[in-house]
Amino acid sequence: MIFSSLDFIIYFLPVVFTTFWLANLYSKKLSILVLCVSSMAFYAYWKWEYTLLFAGSILINYLCYRWIEASGKVAVLKAGIIANLLLIAVYKYANFFVSDVAQYEPWQQYVENIILPLGISFFTFQQVSFLVDSYREKQERVSLLNYFAYVSFFPQLIAGPIVRHDEFLYQLNEKLNLKANFVRGLLFFSIGLAKKVMIADTLSAYVKLGYADPTLLSTPDAWMLSLLYTFQLYFDFSGYSDMAIGLALMFGLQMPQNFHSPYKSASIQEFWQRWHMTLSRWLRDYLYIPLGGSRNGELRTYMALLATMFLGGLWHGAGWTFVVWGAAHGVALAINRMWSKAGFKLPMVIGWMLTFLFVVNLWVVFRAENFGLAAQVYTQMWDVATLLNPQSWAHQIFQPNLWLALGALVIIVTAMPNSWQVDAWYQENRSVARQAIGYFSFGLFFMFSVKRMMEASAPSEFIYFQF
């Protein structure tokens, strides 16, 4: 079920919220149980058979946590991590390894029809972090009900944010302030819905057209295609994150920020501090630092950095294009670190332009289904002689007025406040006027978004659902 679908907005969400609200009046545990059941129903809507796999993963991880709590043995932690990695390896990487890496044909018939469980990368990483933190530090015992809610909570189940236990579980033991956070949740949700439905889905049609046959693109077309995807991906995933955070707030729960205007970044290091922040934090704390990053000399730091981004690329998808994308970002981060260690610093505008140009170019290999398709786009993009030829601008398959739309999007992502800054402004003074502005903004965004959804033939999935 997709947040931007009418089924979710008109049927699922009102029923779940009303049931949750009524249950919360009676018992806190009952309201948490409602969240658990609703989340499993949300997951079952996609493929009910996989709910057993998902519930089994939660139960096994919980038993492993209790074992770690009782014994304190690192062997138990390692066994739990291996079990999680095996699950994700079988369902996400088996086909890639057998077909592309090992190229072992006898096994291909067994793995080619494996269906990737929805959200497996996110709920697996979340449970691994819980096990590691449980081993590292003594904490108050977590009940099975609360742990189930922590992992399965439907707003963040499919594509994050990747939430840590100390950010979420304590809230289940406190009184949920539904009234105070409801309007905030509506604002976040409506902003995210508008990003997804009005911007990302609109750009999606042009991106599909361009990638259908890149050989038809002129050089200006190729650059426009790359920029269109750059903004489609941003508004799609940041829109999802806003909607997830908004939904959580409606249920009185706070989730961490996942985006902080990443296209304002003046360096690649700053970009990764702003883009998919909960994943960057996870990679830092559970890969980069354990691999010796920033602790055992510069060489070890660079090796840890490269390994982390290599694995981060592979996390995004089982394909060589994702591996190259992650490795390229690792090299860029290493160069950025060397540059900073040497005491060099670029003017902010130049740093921003280089960072944005680098990110835009790497989104090509991220989006392309294979290297051949990416090479075609790159060939068209970097045909400098054609790009500088005025006649090439007269032969575009994309509408020239799209450049105006792209210019407007550049202004939005670099000069306008993001969702969290809007929320901070709203929180500063909850006057009647600001309450009115909040409801008016929600109504405006919601009205236009629903209109756009009704015009579409079918709801468009979020890009990060495939990861």
C-alpha positions as CSV (number, residue, x, y, z in Angstrom):
1,M,0.0,0.0,0.0
2,I,1.4,3.4,-1.0
3,F,1.0,6.5,1.2
4,S,0.1,8.5,-1.9
5,S,-2.8,6.2,-2.9
6,L,-6.5,6.9,-2.3
7,D,-6.9,3.5,-0.7
8,F,-4.4,4.5,2.0
9,I,-5.6,8.1,2.5
10,I,-9.4,7.4,2.3
11,Y,-9.7,4.0,3.9
12,F,-6.7,2.6,5.7
13,L,-5.4,5.7,7.6
14,P,-8.8,6.9,8.9
15,V,-9.7,3.5,10.1
16,V,-6.4,2.8,11.8
17,F,-6.1,6.2,13.4
18,T,-9.7,6.1,14.8
19,T,-9.1,2.6,16.2
20,F,-5.8,3.7,17.7
21,W,-7.3,6.8,19.2
22,L,-10.1,4.9,20.8
23,A,-7.8,2.1,22.1
24,N,-5.5,4.8,23.6
25,L,-8.3,6.1,25.7
26,Y,-8.7,2.7,27.2
27,S,-5.2,1.3,27.4
28,K,-1.7,2.2,26.3
29,K,-0.8,-1.4,25.6
30,L,-4.0,-1.8,23.6
31,S,-3.1,1.1,21.4
32,I,0.4,-0.3,20.7
33,L,-1.2,-3.6,19.8
34,V,-3.4,-1.8,17.3
35,L,-0.3,-0.3,15.8
36,C,1.3,-3.8,15.5
37,V,-1.8,-5.4,13.9
38,S,-2.3,-2.4,11.6
39,S,1.3,-2.5,10.5
40,M,1.1,-6.2,9.7
41,A,-2.1,-5.6,7.7
42,F,-0.3,-2.8,5.9
43,Y,2.5,-5.2,5.0
44,A,0.1,-8.0,4.0
45,Y,-1.6,-5.7,1.6
46,W,1.5,-6.0,-0.6
47,K,2.0,-9.8,-0.3
48,W,0.4,-11.6,2.6
49,E,2.6,-14.7,2.4
50,Y,5.7,-12.6,3.4
51,T,4.1,-11.5,6.6
52,L,5.2,-14.8,8.1
53,L,8.8,-14.1,7.0
54,F,8.6,-10.6,8.4
55,A,7.1,-11.7,11.7
56,G,9.6,-14.6,12.0
57,S,12.5,-12.2,11.5
58,I,11.1,-10.0,14.4
59,L,10.6,-12.9,16.7
60,I,14.1,-14.4,16.0
61,N,15.8,-11.1,16.6
62,Y,13.9,-10.6,19.8
63,L,14.9,-14.0,21.1
64,C,18.5,-13.2,20.2
65,Y,18.3,-9.9,22.0
66,R,17.0,-11.7,25.2
67,W,19.9,-14.2,24.9
68,I,22.4,-11.4,24.6
69,E,20.8,-9.7,27.6
70,A,21.1,-12.9,29.6
71,S,24.6,-14.1,28.5
72,G,26.4,-11.0,27.3
73,K,28.3,-13.2,24.9
74,V,29.6,-11.7,21.7
75,A,29.1,-15.1,19.9
76,V,25.4,-14.6,20.3
77,L,25.6,-11.1,18.8
78,K,27.6,-12.4,15.9
79,A,25.1,-15.2,15.3
80,G,22.2,-12.7,15.3
81,I,24.0,-10.4,12.8
82,I,24.9,-13.4,10.5
83,A,21.2,-14.6,10.6
84,N,20.1,-11.1,9.5
85,L,22.7,-10.9,6.8
86,L,21.8,-14.3,5.5
87,L,18.2,-13.3,5.2
88,I,19.0,-10.2,3.2
89,A,21.7,-12.1,1.2
90,V,19.2,-14.8,0.1
91,Y,16.3,-12.6,-0.9
92,K,18.2,-9.5,-2.2
93,Y,21.6,-10.7,-3.5
94,A,21.3,-14.5,-4.4
95,N,20.2,-13.8,-7.9
96,F,22.9,-11.1,-8.4
97,F,25.6,-13.4,-7.1
98,V,24.6,-16.5,-9.0
99,S,23.9,-14.7,-12.3
100,D,26.4,-11.9,-12.4
101,V,29.2,-12.7,-10.0
102,A,29.5,-16.5,-10.0
103,Q,27.6,-17.0,-13.3
104,Y,26.7,-20.5,-12.2
105,E,23.8,-21.6,-14.4
106,P,22.6,-24.7,-12.5
107,W,21.5,-22.5,-9.7
108,Q,19.9,-19.8,-11.7
109,Q,16.5,-21.5,-11.9
110,Y,16.3,-21.5,-8.1
111,V,17.1,-17.8,-7.6
112,E,15.7,-16.0,-10.6
113,N,12.2,-16.1,-9.3
114,I,12.9,-15.0,-5.7
115,I,10.8,-12.0,-4.9
116,L,12.4,-9.2,-2.8
117,P,10.5,-8.7,0.4
118,L,9.3,-5.1,0.7
119,G,11.4,-3.1,3.1
120,I,13.9,-5.9,3.9
121,S,16.9,-3.6,3.7
122,F,15.4,-1.2,6.2
123,F,13.9,-3.5,8.8
124,T,17.1,-5.7,8.7
125,F,19.4,-2.8,9.3
126,Q,17.2,-1.5,12.1
127,Q,17.2,-4.9,13.9
128,V,21.0,-5.3,13.5
129,S,21.5,-1.9,15.1
130,F,19.2,-2.9,18.0
131,L,21.3,-6.1,18.6
132,V,24.6,-4.3,18.5
133,D,23.4,-1.5,20.9
134,S,21.9,-4.2,23.2
135,Y,25.4,-5.8,23.4
136,R,27.3,-2.5,23.8
137,E,25.2,-0.9,26.5
138,K,22.9,-2.0,29.4
139,Q,19.4,-0.9,28.8
140,E,15.9,-1.3,30.2
141,R,14.3,-4.5,29.1
142,V,12.1,-4.1,26.0
143,S,8.9,-6.1,25.8
144,L,8.1,-8.2,22.8
145,L,5.0,-6.0,22.1
146,N,7.1,-2.8,22.1
147,Y,9.9,-4.4,20.0
148,F,7.3,-5.6,17.5
149,A,5.9,-2.0,17.2
150,Y,9.4,-0.6,16.9
151,V,10.3,-2.8,13.9
152,S,6.9,-3.0,12.2
153,F,5.6,0.6,12.7
154,F,4.1,1.1,9.2
155,P,5.1,4.7,8.6
156,Q,8.8,3.8,8.5
157,L,8.5,0.1,7.6
158,I,9.0,0.2,3.9
159,A,11.7,2.9,3.2
160,G,12.8,4.3,6.6
161,P,13.9,6.5,8.2
162,I,16.1,3.9,9.9
163,V,15.2,4.5,13.5
164,R,17.3,3.7,16.5
165,H,15.7,2.0,19.6
166,D,16.7,4.9,21.9
167,E,14.8,7.3,19.6
168,F,11.6,5.4,19.5
169,L,11.0,2.8,22.3
170,Y,11.0,5.3,25.2
171,Q,8.1,7.1,23.5
172,L,6.0,3.9,23.8
173,N,6.3,4.1,27.6
174,E,5.2,7.7,27.8
175,K,1.8,9.4,27.4
176,L,1.2,10.0,23.7
177,N,0.3,13.6,23.1
178,L,-1.9,13.1,20.1
179,K,-3.5,16.6,20.0
180,A,-0.3,18.6,20.1
181,N,1.4,16.7,17.3
182,F,-1.6,16.1,15.0
183,V,-1.4,19.4,13.1
184,R,2.4,19.0,12.8
185,G,1.8,15.6,11.3
186,L,-0.8,16.9,8.9
187,L,1.7,19.6,7.7
188,F,4.5,17.1,7.2
189,F,2.3,14.6,5.5
190,S,0.7,17.1,3.2
191,I,4.1,18.6,2.2
192,G,5.4,15.2,1.5
193,L,2.3,14.2,-0.5
194,A,2.7,17.3,-2.6
195,K,6.4,16.6,-3.2
196,K,5.6,13.1,-4.4
197,V,2.3,13.5,-6.3
198,M,2.7,17.0,-7.8
199,I,6.5,17.1,-8.5
200,A,8.2,13.6,-8.4
201,D,5.4,11.8,-10.3
202,T,5.2,14.5,-12.9
203,L,9.0,14.4,-13.5
204,S,8.8,10.6,-13.6
205,A,7.1,10.5,-17.0
206,Y,9.8,12.6,-18.6
207,V,12.6,10.5,-17.1
208,K,11.0,7.3,-18.4
209,L,10.7,8.8,-21.8
210,G,14.4,9.8,-21.8
211,Y,15.8,6.5,-20.5
212,A,13.6,4.5,-23.0
213,D,16.1,5.3,-25.7
214,P,19.0,7.7,-24.8
215,T,20.4,7.6,-28.3
216,L,17.5,9.9,-29.4
217,L,18.6,12.5,-26.9
218,S,20.4,15.7,-28.0
219,T,23.1,16.9,-25.6
220,P,20.8,19.5,-24.0
221,D,18.2,16.7,-23.7
222,A,20.7,14.4,-21.9
223,W,21.5,17.2,-19.4
224,M,17.9,17.9,-18.9
225,L,17.2,14.2,-18.4
226,S,19.9,14.0,-15.7
227,L,18.5,17.0,-13.9
228,L,15.0,15.7,-14.1
229,Y,16.0,12.5,-12.4
230,T,18.1,14.4,-9.9
231,F,14.9,16.3,-8.8
232,Q,12.6,13.3,-9.2
233,L,14.6,11.2,-6.8
234,Y,14.9,14.0,-4.3
235,F,11.2,14.9,-4.2
236,D,10.2,11.3,-4.3
237,F,12.4,10.1,-1.3
238,S,12.2,13.3,0.7
239,G,8.5,13.3,0.1
240,Y,8.2,9.8,1.4
241,S,10.3,10.7,4.5
242,D,8.1,13.7,5.2
243,M,5.0,11.6,4.9
244,A,6.5,8.9,7.2
245,I,7.4,11.5,9.8
246,G,4.0,13.2,9.5
247,L,2.2,9.9,9.9
248,A,4.2,9.1,13.0
249,L,3.4,12.5,14.5
250,M,-0.3,11.8,14.0
251,F,0.1,8.8,16.3
252,G,2.0,11.0,18.8
253,L,5.5,9.6,17.9
254,Q,8.6,11.4,16.7
255,M,11.0,10.1,14.1
256,P,14.4,11.4,13.2
257,Q,15.0,13.8,10.3
258,N,16.2,12.1,7.1
259,F,16.8,15.0,4.8
260,H,18.3,18.5,5.4
261,S,18.4,20.2,2.0
262,P,21.2,18.0,0.6
263,Y,21.4,20.0,-2.7
264,K,22.6,23.0,-0.7
265,S,25.8,21.1,0.1
266,A,29.2,22.7,-0.8
267,S,31.1,19.5,-0.5
268,I,30.5,15.8,-0.9
269,Q,31.0,15.2,2.8
270,E,28.3,17.8,3.5
271,F,26.0,16.1,1.0
272,W,26.2,12.8,2.9
273,Q,25.5,14.6,6.1
274,R,22.3,15.9,4.6
275,W,21.1,13.1,2.2
276,H,19.4,10.0,3.7
277,M,20.8,11.0,7.1
278,T,19.6,8.0,9.0
279,L,21.4,5.6,6.5
280,S,24.6,7.8,6.6
281,R,24.5,7.6,10.4
282,W,24.0,3.8,10.3
283,L,26.9,3.3,7.9
284,R,29.1,5.5,10.1
285,D,28.3,3.9,13.4
286,Y,28.0,0.2,12.4
287,L,30.4,0.0,9.5
288,Y,32.9,2.9,9.2
289,I,33.8,3.1,12.9
290,P,34.0,-0.7,13.5
291,L,36.3,-0.9,10.4
292,G,38.7,1.5,12.1
293,G,37.6,4.8,10.5
294,S,39.1,7.9,12.1
295,R,41.0,5.9,14.8
296,N,43.9,3.9,13.3
297,G,45.8,6.2,11.0
298,E,44.9,7.9,7.7
299,L,45.4,4.8,5.5
300,R,43.0,2.7,7.7
301,T,40.5,5.6,7.6
302,Y,40.6,5.8,3.8
303,M,40.2,2.1,3.5
304,A,37.2,2.1,5.9
305,L,35.7,5.0,4.0
306,L,36.0,3.2,0.6
307,A,34.7,-0.1,2.1
308,T,31.7,1.7,3.7
309,M,30.6,3.5,0.6
310,F,31.1,0.3,-1.5
311,L,28.8,-1.6,0.8
312,G,26.5,1.4,1.0
313,G,26.1,1.3,-2.8
314,L,25.5,-2.4,-2.7
315,W,22.8,-1.9,0.0
316,H,20.9,0.3,-2.5
317,G,20.6,-2.5,-5.0
318,A,22.0,-5.8,-6.2
319,G,23.7,-4.6,-9.3
320,W,27.1,-3.5,-10.6
321,T,25.7,0.0,-11.3
322,F,25.0,0.5,-7.6
323,V,28.4,-0.8,-6.7
324,V,30.1,1.7,-9.0
325,W,27.9,4.5,-7.7
326,G,28.8,3.7,-4.1
327,A,32.5,3.3,-4.9
328,A,32.7,6.6,-6.8
329,H,31.1,8.4,-3.8
330,G,33.7,6.7,-1.6
331,V,36.6,7.9,-3.8
332,A,35.1,11.4,-3.7
333,L,34.8,11.4,0.1
334,A,38.4,10.3,0.3
335,I,39.5,13.1,-2.0
336,N,37.4,15.5,0.0
337,R,39.1,14.4,3.2
338,M,42.6,14.8,1.7
339,W,41.7,18.2,0.4
340,S,40.5,19.3,3.9
341,K,43.4,17.8,5.7
342,A,45.8,19.7,3.4
343,G,44.1,22.9,4.5
344,F,42.5,23.8,1.2
345,K,39.0,25.3,0.9
346,L,37.0,26.3,-2.1
347,P,34.7,29.3,-2.2
348,M,31.2,28.2,-1.3
349,V,29.7,28.8,-4.7
350,I,32.4,26.9,-6.5
351,G,32.2,24.1,-4.0
352,W,28.4,23.9,-4.4
353,M,28.6,23.8,-8.2
354,L,31.2,21.1,-8.2
355,T,29.3,19.0,-5.7
356,F,26.0,19.4,-7.5
357,L,27.6,18.6,-10.8
358,F,29.2,15.4,-9.3
359,V,26.0,14.3,-7.7
360,V,24.0,14.9,-10.9
361,N,26.4,12.8,-13.0
362,L,26.5,9.9,-10.6
363,W,22.7,9.8,-10.5
364,V,22.9,8.6,-14.1
365,V,24.6,5.3,-13.2
366,F,22.3,5.0,-10.2
367,R,19.2,5.3,-12.4
368,A,20.4,3.3,-15.5
369,E,19.5,-0.4,-15.6
370,N,23.0,-1.3,-17.0
371,F,26.3,0.3,-17.9
372,G,25.4,0.4,-21.6
373,L,22.4,2.6,-20.9
374,A,24.5,4.8,-18.6
375,A,27.2,5.1,-21.2
376,Q,24.7,6.3,-23.8
377,V,23.5,9.1,-21.5
378,Y,27.1,10.1,-20.6
379,T,28.1,10.1,-24.3
380,Q,25.3,12.5,-25.1
381,M,25.9,14.7,-21.9
382,W,29.6,15.2,-22.5
383,D,29.5,15.9,-26.2
384,V,30.9,19.4,-25.6
385,A,31.0,20.4,-29.2
386,T,27.3,19.7,-29.7
387,L,26.5,21.3,-26.3
388,L,28.1,24.6,-27.4
389,N,26.4,24.5,-30.8
390,P,23.3,26.7,-30.8
391,Q,21.6,24.5,-33.4
392,S,21.6,21.5,-31.0
393,W,19.3,23.5,-28.7
394,A,16.7,23.7,-31.5
395,H,16.3,19.9,-31.7
396,Q,15.1,18.6,-28.3
397,I,12.7,15.8,-27.6
398,F,11.9,17.5,-24.3
399,Q,9.9,20.7,-24.2
400,P,12.2,23.7,-23.9
401,N,10.0,25.3,-21.2
402,L,11.0,22.4,-18.9
403,W,14.2,24.4,-18.4
404,L,12.1,27.0,-16.6
405,A,10.6,24.3,-14.4
406,L,14.1,23.0,-13.6
407,G,15.2,26.5,-12.7
408,A,12.3,26.8,-10.3
409,L,13.2,23.5,-8.7
410,V,16.8,24.6,-8.3
411,I,15.5,27.7,-6.4
412,I,13.2,25.5,-4.3
413,V,15.9,23.1,-3.1
414,T,18.7,25.7,-2.6
415,A,16.9,28.8,-1.4
416,M,13.6,27.8,0.2
417,P,13.1,26.4,3.7
418,N,12.8,22.6,4.0
419,S,10.0,20.8,5.8
420,W,11.8,20.8,9.1
421,Q,12.5,24.5,8.9
422,V,8.8,25.1,8.2
423,D,8.0,22.9,11.2
424,A,10.4,24.9,13.4
425,W,8.8,28.1,12.3
426,Y,5.4,26.7,13.1
427,Q,6.5,25.5,16.6
428,E,8.0,28.9,17.6
429,N,4.6,30.3,18.3
430,R,1.4,28.3,18.2
431,S,-0.8,31.3,17.8
432,V,-4.3,31.2,16.3
433,A,-2.9,32.8,13.2
434,R,-0.3,30.1,12.7
435,Q,-2.8,27.4,13.5
436,A,-4.9,28.8,10.7
437,I,-1.9,29.0,8.3
438,G,-1.2,25.3,9.2
439,Y,-4.7,24.1,8.4
440,F,-4.9,26.3,5.3
441,S,-1.5,24.9,4.0
442,F,-2.6,21.3,4.7
443,G,-5.9,21.9,2.9
444,L,-4.2,23.5,-0.1
445,F,-1.5,20.8,-0.5
446,F,-3.9,18.0,0.2
447,M,-6.6,19.3,-2.3
448,F,-4.2,19.7,-5.2
449,S,-2.4,16.4,-4.4
450,V,-5.7,14.4,-4.3
451,K,-6.8,16.1,-7.6
452,R,-3.5,14.9,-9.2
453,M,-3.9,11.4,-7.7
454,M,-7.4,11.1,-9.2
455,E,-6.1,12.2,-12.6
456,A,-3.4,9.5,-12.6
457,S,-4.3,6.0,-13.8
458,A,-2.5,4.3,-10.9
459,P,-0.5,5.4,-7.9
460,S,3.3,5.5,-8.5
461,E,5.5,3.6,-6.2
462,F,8.3,5.4,-4.3
463,I,11.7,4.8,-5.8
464,Y,13.2,3.6,-2.6
465,F,10.6,0.8,-2.3
466,Q,12.9,-1.3,-4.6
467,F,15.8,-1.1,-2.2
